[in-house]
Amino acid sequence: MNASELKGNRIGFAASGGLDSCTITYWLASKGVKVVCFCADLGQPDEENFNDIRKRMLASGAEDFVSIDLKEKIAEAGIEVIQNNAKYEYGYWNLTGAARQVITKGIVKELKNYGIDIFSHGATGRGNDQIRFQLIASMIDPQLKFYAAWRDEEFLQKFKGRRQMIDYCLNHNLPIKASQDKPYSTDSNLLGLTHEGGKLENLTTPMNFVSPELGQWPIDANEQGENIRLAFRKGVPVKLNNTTIDKITLYKTLNTIGGRHGIGIAVNVIENRITGIKSRGVYESPAMTILGECYQSLLQQILDKFTLDIFTDFSKELGNRLYQGYWDDLGSVMLKNAICPVTQLVSGTIEVNLYKGNISYVSCEDVIHSIYTLDGSMENEGSFNHTDSEGLLNIYTLSVRNASKARTFGSHNDEQ
């Protein structure tokens, strides 16, 4: 589908209010396309006034602007990611993968209300988001049609990248935030920030080239550490420092507290995109980092080895599936349902110390389902009887003794 085919039609455009959104909206409007911009309010930390996005999009030629409040949804999504430990390669917390789930579901619902059957987005042909948007939307409404400017030959002939888009917007007096001086782009939501593109694509650019927006680099963080207490009930964080707190406020508060101590600030990841190419991102996620660390500390007390092995395998697969957009298909639902009994066991209060980018364990209390006991004590405590290990070791070593006699080990083979 191209812009010429869309002339006179009304489309629903997933607008962020950034450079791509303003450029695409104005360009489509100039081609006679009626662009209704749908924008998700995800508690973006870099937007002081969400209404400014409305002004930018209407000034860029949008026929209408629809704001969708999804702050509660993104907070819930973040908790679900923590519960399933759904990280992607090298510990990246799937900030954008989770956000695209929330955004797409919110927009598709509104498209139906407006009688629009064409979903448009500003995701590039090289990236993950084009796949996520269209996979998720198609799961919800298989009849939807899609338009992506970055796959329209006419658009690609005019715009090669950020530089051409910035010049285009400035020439048409569009109120963009981007400038030729900003050396990278930023995507944000309540869970954190993603920085990529521009000079960050050069691997000789250090990650501290980024100016943190949720805090400061660990070396510049407070000289005095800070203890916090988090209470979980059935896998959900319910109290911060002994005070009951809602999910949205929890994220905002932990981003502030963690940020000033350099927690989860500017994590550098060179990841494998769904399309098979490598990309570099620098991420900020103080709240997710703190919540994830605390949750994992509780799991260490609760899960036996065999259950932990299964949990680890399932969570790795869920992390991959969330990154790829398959968070609600049958396979992911099966995996999440399998992890749900574990989630129900995670209740307890944990205290940690935050200091210059590090999270240090302080104490745990009231972990209802903890299997940590004095049986493992180095002192004469608990019910463990040392002499019981005599028979255990006879059994454990039986197979290796037999294998050794049969000369099947590598050390014996080297002698032959």
Beta strands, then each sheet from edge to edge (+ up, - down):
strand 1: 10-14
strand 2: 34-41
strand 3: 64-69
strand 4: 118-121
strand 5: 145-148
strand 6: 185-189
strand 7: 192-196
strand 8: 226-233
strand 9: 236-240
strand 10: 243-244
strand 11: 267-272
strand 12: 278-284
strand 13: 348-355
strand 14: 358-365
sheet 1: 3+ 2+ 1+ 4+ 5+
sheet 2: 6+ 7- 12+ 11-
sheet 3: 10+ 9- 8+ 13- 14+
end
